Every structure is written in C-alpha cells, then in structure tokens.
Amino acid sequence: MRLRTLLISATITVFICLMLSVSTLQAQNAYTGVHKYDGEHKNEVAGYLMAGHNIVSGGFGGLEVSYQRHFTDRWHASVDVQAQFGKQLYSNALRGGYRLPIGWSDFYFDGKVMYNRYNRWNTNETVGNLSLTWEMPYFYLRVGESYIHFKTLDFGYTEPLTFTFGFGAQIRPRWNSWNLGLFFRNYDDFYYENWNINWGLNFYATITQQMQLFGEFNIRPAGSMSQLASKYETSGKLGLKYVW
C-alpha cells in the first residue's frame, strides 16, 4: 500500500514538472501580463463603459479611455481619463513602468500619478503610487505604496503611506485568446484604499488580431476586513481594446 502511494505521488510530481516545463517554454515565447505587449503592436487604445450602484450616490454610469505606448518590449507609458456621472467624479492619470522577465514570470515596476475631482463634494484628490507586480501564466500578485492627499475648500488631509495589494487568478494561461478570472484588491483604475477590498470576476476574449473584448464585475463592501462588513458598491465594466 505504501509503495502504491509512493508511485502515485511520483507520477503526479513528474506530471506537474512536465506541465511546468511546457508552460515555461510557451511563456518565454509570449508576451504576457497586465500590459500584454505582443511584440509587434506598440500602440494600444482601450475604453470601457461602466454602470453600478453605491449607498452614497445611488445609481451611476460612466466611461474611461486610455492610451498606452510600448517604447520597447520592456518600457511603457500610458495616460487614462474617466468620467463617472451620478458620482460627478472626473479623473486623469499618468503611468510609466518597466517589465523584467525572469523565466516564465514577468515583474512590473510601475509608477503612477493621478488626480480625481469629486465635483459634488467640491473635493480634490491627488495620488502617487509605486507598485511591483509579479505575474505568472495563471495568476498575479501586486504590492505597493500610495501617497494620497485630499483637499476640500480650506481643509486638507494626507495619507502618507497606503499599502497597495492585489491578487488575481485565471482558468487558462494568459496568452490564450479568451479567459475567465477572479480577483481581490484594494484599488481600481482610479482609486487606492486601505482595507476596503474589491472582489470580482473578469474576462477577455480576442475578436481579431488587433481587437479584444473585456469586462469585469466588481463587489466593493465597506469594512471588508471586519465582521461588520456591509454592502457599499457593486459595478460592472465592458470595453474594447485595439492595438496597432
């Protein structure tokens, strides 16, 4: 019985090693990651529509547009703008980063500056963020720090260190033409928080060689790390990405 168990364990170990070897060879020949430069198209424009509901502003909708330039297969920069109607939130952001491939992993070192205007409450928010993202074929892990400053009329408030973290996993290696995944994180495209964690599902599907459909469903509780967590916001996004 013990010998049988050892043989089964050895077989499983060999199978896992073979799968990792194949994944490694495939990943080394593919550009993977959140920025997903394909080695050919240096320009990328993306946009999505969003809709949702939260307990403060009620229902809301909006849109986002971004442009990203890959200077090389390592260096990239982007600009993003968004408007959320109902919330009366208007945002813009600049980001730059470096991709470091190691084996079948990609490490991204990113810096981002962001401005949000909460028009309903006459509040301005300025954010700076530095983050490190580790991506594998099936998952990613991100950690970082943010500097956040709010200003309302004559009152200002600063959060000098806000820890950034996120994790996501997908059912297929990320170089496939379609995928489904799940995530949890304390940030989104235009905000960083402390312990209010977003939970959600996302997908992408390739339409043509240059166009991709993507989407996301997001649940954002208040006090996510507390037993008193309650509903704060739910939202969805649906968009297109085009590269050339």
Buried (B, 14 or more C-beta within 10 A) or exposed (E): EEEEEEEEEEEEEEEEEEEEEEBBEBBEEBBBBBBBBBEEEBEBBBBBBBBBBBEEBEEBBBBBBBBBEBEEEEEBBBEBBBBBBBBBBBBBBEBBBEBEBEEBBBBBBBBBBBBBBBEEEEBBBBBBBBBBBBBBBBBBBBBBBBBBBBBEEEEEEEBEEBEBBBEBBBEEBBBBEEBEBBBBBBBBBBBBBBEBBBBBBBBBEBEEEBEBBBBBBBBBBBEBEEEEBEEBBBBBBBBBBBBE
